[in-house]
């Protein structure tokens, strides 16, 4: 069992399972020792049975149980069932057992909270049943069952028997029944290293797996989804939003989606069309027109967070967004497209997996995928990608939520898989220009000017809008290498026009320099100390994945105290590696002034597990040199 939460783009976006007939003994002594090793949770059984009765009707039943060993796995005990007016939910029950298998709580459907999936009235027909168990001790086991009947047959939940690192599986099965007049497609992945029993008949298909030990996570590991066995499903005939559809490839699906779910939503009041045309009349450049429209949307609308699928699949009318000034990702993407149409700029509604962990829409396998919508703008110099839900994100900068992944671009001509923006390592840039004055007592006064762009922009964007108290805490955490720090002044600016987040901070700290007799020992790098050395691993099992690189440059002036002179100073360092580069140079401008420049480049890439020790050694050298000291002697 896994936490039942909104997973990408499926109608009920969670992985669910159907039951074996068995003696339900939840005593943890029944769990083999091999499954307890490295496990925060153990799936006792999780089984899913789905019956596609027709193009317009399917039913699935769920019966699952999971043992939770510690708070790190509590999330997998949450139960969420999304539904709407086309969904019928029956036989909802859940039970909690203690370590010896004694039932300690019985949960009825009436104990579930029933709330709007949108958190408001925008999608009042889209709701969720939710239950969150608060444990009174560990380990505990939660067992739940329910049945769902739905008219949305487009989205067949996949089979992922293992959902996370440090989770083992006793038994899991997936059974699917499909009538002969509907073609059931399947994509089986990562079966090689697992013993999976597969039974296939004319209209029924079943998978079964058991005794899968937990996989311990390792630093810089791939996503668990890339390692564990899984099956994705698709059908050629389906029903979605009450509309029948049929598609055999991405092009056909995209055309159906455009004609049936998008085309009728492109309405705008004439007054808004004229307003947009007037605003964009100052330029003939389509990219500049798009930038004007994007800024208009950011200033006008408010985003309501609802994943594709949970709030339906068809965007609300553009005229409604124009009137209400809010919407979810579908609505705001569609609204921006409609405004661009009025300005004479071509753009395309796009389905994508939005997550900071990169995840592709499968280019080779047609099934209904994605959990987010963005806007594609084709240009003579390449595609631009607009994140229409953010009021803070710069134009054509999706950041790490949508970067470098396959997305389904939907146009009147059909669907096409395209790759979103790939950030060069050096684009993910942070530059610091600063100065600190060191006093005779070891205290410092510092001023730091910092500019972030690319993916590093995302690391700081949430600072905008934070309270003074929140910012004080954030910067103290940012400079956690400095004790006794006091933030004296903060000025931040989201420079969206240039895609830069600009920060200016003044702070002071006592005892930064350590006085020992006649000497003061001072860490030269105050502003950007690298401490991310991963743990040592003997016999690493998994490859190394550096999903995004970055490039930092620091230029800092140090003013030394009057009563001290330099006794010893760290030498300049330069390190080159297949994983990146590090350079530290220290210049003595005068007896009282030092300047240091520090550069660090970490390259993105995938490397064999055998490279881990070399990679770790590279990071250790960076961390060691970042802690270089200068020694001052009292005059």
Protein Blocks (a to p, Z undefined) as FASTA:
>chain_A
ZZddddehiablcdddddddddddfbfklpcfklmgopabdcfbacdddddfbfkbccdd
dddddddfbfklmmmmpccddddfkbccehiacddddfkopafbdcdfklpccddfklpa
klmmbccdddddddfbdcdddddddddddfblkbccdddfbfbghiacfbdcddddddfk
bccddddehklmpccdddddfkbccdddehiacddddehiacfklmmgcdddddfbdcee
hiacddfbfklmmmmmmmmmmmmmmccdfklmmmmmmmmmmpcbfklmmmmmmmmmmmmm
ccddddehjlojbdcdfklmmmnopacfklmmmmmmmmmmmnopacddddddddfbdcdd
dfkbccdedjbdcdddddfkbccdddfkbckbcghilbjmlgoiadddddfkbccddddd
dddfklmccdddddddddfkopacdddddddehjllmmmmmmgopafklmmmmmmmmmmm
bghiacfbdcddddfknopacdddddddehkbccehjbccddfblmlccfkbccddehif
bdcddfbgcdddddddddddfkbccfbdcdddddddfkbccddddddfblmbccdddddd
ddeddddfklmmmmmmmmmmmmmmmmpccddddZZ
